[in-house]
Amino acid sequence: MVGLLDSLDGERPAAAAAGTRVPILLPVALDQTYDYLVPIEGDPPLPGQFVIVPFGPQSRIGIAWDRAVGDTGKPVPDKKLKAIAHVLHEVPALPELSLRFAEWVARYTLTPLGMVARMMMGSNAVFEPQKPRFGIRLNEGAAEPPRMTPERRRAIDVASDGMVRAKSALAAEAQCTTGVVDGLVKAGVLVEVAIPEKRFPEPKAQHTEVQFADAQAAAVHTMKALADTGSGTLLLDGVTGSGKTEVYFEAVARTLERGRQVLIMLPEIAL
């Protein structure tokens, strides 16, 4: 694994020139890339960018690779190649280090490179735009419906706090059916509004200072030094309640301060 985690200071490979072919790795059980022509319209993909390409009768999501991989057989003339259908510019590209890491994992585990790429890509849902969510709230100032039932009254009373609820949640809280809610929406008493997209707060490295014991402080110093170098392995050993989490959170904070990312793996069998 020597050299895999070495700093990649070289410039990123440039996009393919117009009229040339691009090696594309597809998430299938094959150990090779396929050549595609650059898109007819738009910019050609950079290495690591995700693209949509025709693959047999289907369209598949692939990764633009920076070099041909595997035995591609006899050279195929350009006129027989298919073109890249679309470059997913809205999806973050894989860095060059990830491409080399995928190749190393494939070699080390004797797994087709395409299957390693499939694990790195995850679900297709991450490449699709998030569907908007809608909720129900009271239409302030609207007149009561001409036909008032106990179920409608309960739904209006629940929604009178101004909160936005999912239709099913409002119906459950008001002990009525969703048809009652639909009827109130149709009557203009309730309105359907878009629920804002849930966003997780960004972690902040400037956290509350923790007073550590001497042994903990020594471990914090070592882990911060490791975070500064960006590589290395450290085993933090301690009994339950000894503050291991607080100690490695210091290394997490230092890494975030350096503008890098942190991945925390939990001892879960599903992983």
Protein Blocks (a to p, Z undefined) as FASTA:
>chain_A
ZZjlpccfbccdddddehiacdddddbdbdbdcdddddfbdcdddehiacdddehjbccd
ddddfbdedjebjaddfklpccdfbdcfkbccddfklmmmmmmmmmmnopafklmmmmmn
opaklmpccdddddddddehiacdfbdcfklmmmmmmmmnopacdfklmmmmnopafklm
mmmmmnomaccddddddddddddfbdcdddddfklmmmmmmmmmmmmnopacddddddeh
ilmmmmmmmmmmmmmmnopacddddddfkZZ
